[in-house]
Amino acid sequence: MDSQEFAKTIEKQVADFCHALDAKLPAYSYIPLASDEMRIKVMQSRLFNEIRAGEIFGGWLKSTPELDVKKTLAEAVHEEYIHAGYLEQALREKGAVPYDYKPVPAQMAMFNAFEGLTDTVERIAAFPMAGEGVADYLIAKSLKAGTVPGWVTEPYQKIHEDEEEHGNYPFEILVKYATTPEKQERAARAVAMSLVLRRQYFDNLDRWVFENKMY
């Protein structure tokens, strides 16, 4: 398959996953939450995601041969910690301890799986394209909902603006490098894995937020 067409199929797969969430939005989106206690728990979990994402991108740098991708990953590392700072500040202003959080098991599994990917197209398809694509979709939903408090939406407005500035760089990287059947198959499997693990993380986070059950 032409790499442009392949990237479009992956983009549609991620979009379909996002739209399927609309019927019952997860706690991760903040929209179903009824109290600041719940919102703090979700923001702590999402702060952990920013920190861990920076670690993943940074860990990939040495083994990424493509200089343009290496540069993009380096910029992403810096941005993840800028975003972490926004969430840390918001939590402190609410009187919460930002890092008083233990990741739910499915969250640990998701990031450990990302960390273990070895090929550039796998990595970009699984995390920036699928993982962060879903995250930004739900950020946009929360900003438009009109029911999420300002102390939550303020940092996410800045995060969303940063994401929009980048354009769709994962799509562009797939077009450039997912040019063989083998590369496309690896990327497709990585996206499928990413979306399965993302769904499990959302379900696990829901149980913790709504039922106080970690497992």
Beta strands, then each sheet from edge to edge (+ up, - down):
end
